[in-house]
Amino acid sequence: MTTEATPPSTAASPSARQVWTRTRGIALALVVLLAAAVAIATIRSDARHGTLDPRSADRQGSRAVAELLADRGVDTTVVTTLDDARAAADADTTLLVAAPDLLTPGQQRALRAATTGAAGRTVLVAPGSPSVERLAPGVTADPANSLDSTLSPDCALPAARRAGTAETGGMRYTTTHLDADECYPSDRLATLLRIPETGGDGTGDTVVIGAPDILFNDRLDEQGNASLALQLLGSRPHLVWYLPTLSDTAAADEHDQRGFFDLLPSGWLWGTLQLFIAAAVAALWRARRLGPLVPENLPVAIRASETVEGRARLYRKANARDRAATALRSTTRIRLAPLVGVPLTQAHTPEALLPALSAHLHRHGDGQTLHTLLFGPPPGDDAALVSLADQLDALEREVRRP
């Protein structure tokens, strides 16, 4: 009874135990990180987080201002869809749009149509260009932001004058409305605009503020931020806090449909291009330089018969009878040349090898036969290749015969 021995593992083929020994530290660390992430997510799953979210107690949340407004009788309702924001527009409501630039052009036009003539107040937080031009026609955003964050009101708007200095520095705006209140200027450009409504009963207005700082939890107690925020958002008994999301596709016409790459900022595309160039340069730097082959001893001893058998299988798999025949003839010529007195440098020259070989072999007077055998065309099939090997072997034995 015989049993097959399990081949010993080598560096090229480690056993399962060796693989586990090497990787168990990394696997354990991944398991710990995953468990910690699940635990943290479970503990904080009921918490509200997000910039300018009136339910969030984070540093850049807005829960503090919502609580202060509630103490003054102003109820705050959070909406995340355009349909809810449009439905809430009326004379007793202040509609705050936390991120106007997330709205598509079609959504911006629909929101403007809903608020026009509603006699309520619309507060736009840091809208850029061209968003502000659709949501507040006649207002243009300046490309350069304010260098100072804390500014003085320098206008006749009562809310601004009572609040005093506030952190409104950010986007700067110009307007063609002659009756607009231009407050908190930075280099003669306003960072807060109030545009009265021209139609209806004239009680509605639109407020454009260049920075969200006065609404953040961690900035509310600075300067006159709290006073300005409460006066801008507490002029009506109801406050609708609109948090736009990319998943809200209401009122987006077919021209507003955007793909994945349209949602990526241009900086990501430039960054990807730079990473691609850097990777190409690194590949050129670390690429293998082609040069002369360096002989190197094998790490283990391999029998010559195994090497020959392995190369023969490769030739057979590639159907390379021509290369196999060339290797057989070349090796035979190298072994025969010293036996007939021909230098190795001329072993592959028919004019030098064949005459000496014919003179040594008295029974092979036909030089054409020797030429075909040692320098002839490749065999056409496997049988011819085997026959060629036998003939070369017989020729070498005859030359060696004393």
PEVENDA-V831185 format. One record per residue. SS is DSSP state (helix for helix, strand for strand, loop for the rest). PHI is phi in radians with two decimals (* if undefined). Layout:
ss=SS phi=PHI
ss=SS phi=PHI
This chain:
ss=loop phi=*
ss=loop phi=-2.05
ss=loop phi=-2.23
ss=loop phi=-1.38
ss=loop phi=-1.38
ss=loop phi=-1.29
ss=loop phi=-1.11
ss=loop phi=-1.12
ss=loop phi=-1.30
ss=loop phi=-2.10
ss=loop phi=-1.13
ss=loop phi=-1.41
ss=loop phi=-2.36
ss=loop phi=-1.20
ss=loop phi=-1.32
ss=helix phi=-1.11
ss=helix phi=-1.15
ss=helix phi=-1.14
ss=helix phi=-1.09
ss=helix phi=-1.14
ss=helix phi=-1.08
ss=helix phi=-1.32
ss=helix phi=-1.86
ss=helix phi=-1.17
ss=helix phi=-1.11
ss=helix phi=-1.14
ss=helix phi=-1.11
ss=helix phi=-1.12
ss=helix phi=-1.12
ss=helix phi=-1.12
ss=helix phi=-1.11
ss=helix phi=-1.12
ss=helix phi=-1.10
ss=helix phi=-1.12
ss=helix phi=-1.13
ss=helix phi=-1.13
ss=helix phi=-1.12
ss=helix phi=-1.13
ss=helix phi=-1.14
ss=helix phi=-1.13
ss=helix phi=-1.11
ss=helix phi=-1.20
ss=helix phi=-1.16
ss=loop phi=-1.80
ss=loop phi=-1.16
ss=loop phi=-1.63
ss=loop phi=-1.51
ss=loop phi=-1.76
ss=loop phi=-2.37
ss=loop phi=2.57
ss=loop phi=-1.17
ss=loop phi=1.05
ss=loop phi=-1.64
ss=loop phi=-1.20
ss=loop phi=-1.71
ss=loop phi=-1.69
ss=loop phi=-1.71
ss=loop phi=-1.16
ss=loop phi=-1.02
ss=loop phi=-1.80
ss=loop phi=-1.42
ss=loop phi=-2.30
ss=helix phi=-1.17
ss=helix phi=-1.09
ss=helix phi=-1.18
ss=helix phi=-1.15
ss=helix phi=-1.17
ss=helix phi=-1.14
ss=helix phi=-1.16
ss=helix phi=-1.12
ss=helix phi=-1.12
ss=loop phi=-1.74
ss=loop phi=1.51
ss=loop phi=-1.77
ss=strand phi=-1.56
ss=strand phi=-1.96
ss=strand phi=-2.10
ss=strand phi=-1.68
ss=strand phi=-2.22
ss=loop phi=-2.18
ss=loop phi=-2.13
ss=helix phi=-1.17
ss=helix phi=-1.07
ss=helix phi=-1.18
ss=helix phi=-1.16
ss=helix phi=-1.17
ss=helix phi=-1.18
ss=loop phi=-1.50
ss=loop phi=-1.26
ss=loop phi=-2.72
ss=loop phi=-1.18
ss=loop phi=-1.67
ss=strand phi=-2.22
ss=strand phi=-1.77
ss=strand phi=-1.81
ss=strand phi=-1.78
ss=strand phi=-1.80
ss=loop phi=-1.28
ss=loop phi=-2.42
ss=helix phi=-1.07
ss=helix phi=-1.25
ss=helix phi=-1.34
ss=loop phi=-1.37
ss=loop phi=-1.32
ss=helix phi=-0.95
ss=helix phi=-1.15
ss=helix phi=-1.18
ss=helix phi=-1.12
ss=helix phi=-1.15
ss=helix phi=-1.15
ss=helix phi=-1.16
ss=helix phi=-1.10
ss=helix phi=-1.13
ss=helix phi=-1.28
ss=helix phi=-1.51
ss=loop phi=-1.17
ss=loop phi=1.44
ss=loop phi=-1.40
ss=loop phi=1.17
ss=loop phi=-1.72
ss=strand phi=-1.98
ss=strand phi=-2.03
ss=strand phi=-1.96
ss=strand phi=-1.86
ss=strand phi=-1.69
ss=loop phi=0.89
ss=loop phi=-1.29
ss=loop phi=-1.66
ss=loop phi=-1.68
ss=loop phi=-1.70
ss=helix phi=-1.02
ss=helix phi=-1.15
ss=helix phi=-1.24
ss=helix phi=-1.52
ss=helix phi=-1.45
ss=loop phi=-2.43
ss=loop phi=-0.95
ss=loop phi=1.65
ss=strand phi=-1.97
ss=strand phi=-2.20
ss=strand phi=-1.54
ss=loop phi=-1.40
ss=loop phi=-1.10
ss=loop phi=-1.66
ss=loop phi=-1.45
ss=loop phi=-1.21
ss=loop phi=-1.39
ss=loop phi=-1.85
ss=loop phi=-1.60
ss=loop phi=-1.76
ss=strand phi=-2.30
ss=loop phi=-1.63
ss=loop phi=-1.11
ss=loop phi=0.88
ss=loop phi=-2.70
ss=loop phi=-1.64
ss=loop phi=-1.15
ss=helix phi=-1.00
ss=helix phi=-1.07
ss=helix phi=-1.24
ss=helix phi=-1.16
ss=helix phi=-1.21
ss=helix phi=-1.30
ss=loop phi=1.33
ss=loop phi=-1.10
ss=strand phi=-2.65
ss=loop phi=-1.60
ss=loop phi=-1.88
ss=loop phi=-1.10
ss=loop phi=3.10
ss=loop phi=-1.17
ss=loop phi=-2.08
ss=strand phi=-2.33
ss=strand phi=-2.19
ss=strand phi=-2.49
ss=loop phi=-1.68
ss=loop phi=-1.35
ss=loop phi=-1.27
ss=loop phi=-1.67
ss=loop phi=-1.34
ss=strand phi=-1.58
ss=strand phi=-1.86
ss=strand phi=-2.09
ss=strand phi=0.87
ss=strand phi=-1.29
ss=strand phi=-2.28
ss=loop phi=0.96
ss=loop phi=1.21
ss=strand phi=-1.98
ss=strand phi=-1.32
ss=strand phi=-1.83
ss=strand phi=-2.48
ss=strand phi=-2.16
ss=strand phi=-2.16
ss=strand phi=-1.91
ss=strand phi=-1.16
ss=loop phi=-1.37
ss=loop phi=-1.50
ss=loop phi=-1.65
ss=loop phi=1.15
ss=loop phi=-1.55
ss=loop phi=1.38
ss=loop phi=-1.60
ss=loop phi=-1.44
ss=strand phi=-2.78
ss=strand phi=-2.18
ss=strand phi=-1.97
ss=strand phi=-2.00
ss=strand phi=-2.07
ss=loop phi=-1.42
ss=loop phi=-2.60
ss=loop phi=-1.54
ss=helix phi=-1.00
ss=helix phi=-1.20
ss=helix phi=-1.78
ss=loop phi=-1.32
ss=loop phi=-1.04
ss=loop phi=-1.45
ss=loop phi=-2.03
ss=loop phi=-1.15
ss=loop phi=-1.58
ss=loop phi=-1.65
ss=loop phi=0.88
ss=loop phi=-1.83
ss=helix phi=-1.05
ss=helix phi=-1.08
ss=helix phi=-1.09
ss=helix phi=-1.15
ss=helix phi=-1.12
ss=helix phi=-1.16
ss=helix phi=-1.28
ss=helix phi=-1.24
ss=helix phi=-1.72
ss=loop phi=-1.86
ss=loop phi=-1.33
ss=loop phi=-2.13
ss=loop phi=-1.25
ss=strand phi=-2.15
ss=strand phi=-2.14
ss=strand phi=-1.85
ss=strand phi=-1.74
ss=strand phi=-1.66
ss=loop phi=-1.89
ss=loop phi=-1.11
ss=loop phi=-2.27
ss=loop phi=-1.22
ss=loop phi=-1.41
ss=loop phi=-1.46
ss=loop phi=-1.87
ss=loop phi=-1.12
ss=loop phi=1.14
ss=loop phi=-1.58
ss=loop phi=-1.37
ss=helix phi=-1.13
ss=helix phi=-1.38
ss=helix phi=-1.66
ss=loop phi=-1.18
ss=loop phi=-2.09
ss=loop phi=-1.50
ss=helix phi=-1.09
ss=helix phi=-1.22
ss=helix phi=-1.22
ss=helix phi=-1.44
ss=loop phi=-1.39
ss=loop phi=-1.17
ss=helix phi=-1.06
ss=helix phi=-1.07
ss=helix phi=-1.16
ss=helix phi=-1.14
ss=helix phi=-1.12
ss=helix phi=-1.10
ss=helix phi=-1.11
ss=helix phi=-1.10
ss=helix phi=-1.12
ss=helix phi=-1.11
ss=helix phi=-1.12
ss=helix phi=-1.13
ss=helix phi=-1.09
ss=helix phi=-1.13
ss=helix phi=-1.14
ss=helix phi=-1.12
ss=helix phi=-1.12
ss=helix phi=-1.14
ss=helix phi=-1.13
ss=helix phi=-1.20
ss=helix phi=-1.67
ss=loop phi=-1.16
ss=loop phi=-1.22
ss=loop phi=-1.45
ss=loop phi=-1.36
ss=loop phi=-2.70
ss=loop phi=-1.13
ss=loop phi=-1.20
ss=loop phi=-1.89
ss=loop phi=-1.18
ss=loop phi=-2.51
ss=loop phi=-1.17
ss=loop phi=-1.20
ss=loop phi=-1.19
ss=loop phi=-2.33
ss=loop phi=-1.41
ss=loop phi=-2.09
ss=loop phi=-1.16
ss=helix phi=-1.07
ss=helix phi=-1.12
ss=helix phi=-1.19
ss=helix phi=-1.12
ss=helix phi=-1.09
ss=helix phi=-1.12
ss=helix phi=-1.11
ss=helix phi=-1.17
ss=helix phi=-1.09
ss=helix phi=-1.13
ss=helix phi=-1.13
ss=helix phi=-1.06
ss=helix phi=-1.19
ss=helix phi=-1.13
ss=loop phi=-1.52
ss=loop phi=0.98
ss=loop phi=-1.71
ss=helix phi=-1.17
ss=helix phi=-1.12
ss=helix phi=-1.23
ss=helix phi=-1.10
ss=helix phi=-1.14
ss=helix phi=-1.07
ss=helix phi=-1.12
ss=helix phi=-1.11
ss=helix phi=-1.14
ss=helix phi=-1.09
ss=helix phi=-1.14
ss=helix phi=-1.11
ss=helix phi=-1.09
ss=helix phi=-1.13
ss=helix phi=-1.36
ss=helix phi=-1.37
ss=helix phi=-0.99
ss=helix phi=-1.12
ss=helix phi=-1.24
ss=loop phi=-1.89
ss=loop phi=1.41
ss=loop phi=-1.87
ss=loop phi=-1.06
ss=helix phi=-1.10
ss=helix phi=-1.16
ss=helix phi=-1.96
ss=loop phi=-1.17
ss=loop phi=-1.80
ss=loop phi=-1.84
ss=helix phi=-1.03
ss=helix phi=-1.10
ss=helix phi=-1.66
ss=helix phi=-1.41
ss=helix phi=-1.17
ss=helix phi=-1.07
ss=helix phi=-1.14
ss=helix phi=-1.20
ss=helix phi=-1.16
ss=helix phi=-1.21
ss=helix phi=-1.40
ss=loop phi=-1.82
ss=loop phi=-1.24
ss=loop phi=-1.60
ss=loop phi=-2.00
ss=loop phi=-1.36
ss=loop phi=-1.43
ss=helix phi=-1.19
ss=helix phi=-1.16
ss=helix phi=-1.15
ss=helix phi=-1.14
ss=helix phi=-1.12
ss=helix phi=-1.17
ss=helix phi=-1.23
ss=helix phi=-1.67
ss=helix phi=-2.30
ss=loop phi=-1.36
ss=loop phi=-1.23
ss=loop phi=-1.21
ss=loop phi=-1.18
ss=loop phi=-1.51
ss=loop phi=-2.60
ss=helix phi=-1.14
ss=helix phi=-1.11
ss=helix phi=-1.13
ss=helix phi=-1.16
ss=helix phi=-1.13
ss=helix phi=-1.11
ss=helix phi=-1.10
ss=helix phi=-1.10
ss=helix phi=-1.13
ss=helix phi=-1.15
ss=helix phi=-1.15
ss=helix phi=-1.14
ss=helix phi=-1.14
ss=helix phi=-1.09
ss=helix phi=-1.16
ss=helix phi=-1.15
ss=helix phi=-1.19
ss=helix phi=-1.19
ss=helix phi=-1.36
ss=loop phi=-1.17
ss=loop phi=-1.22
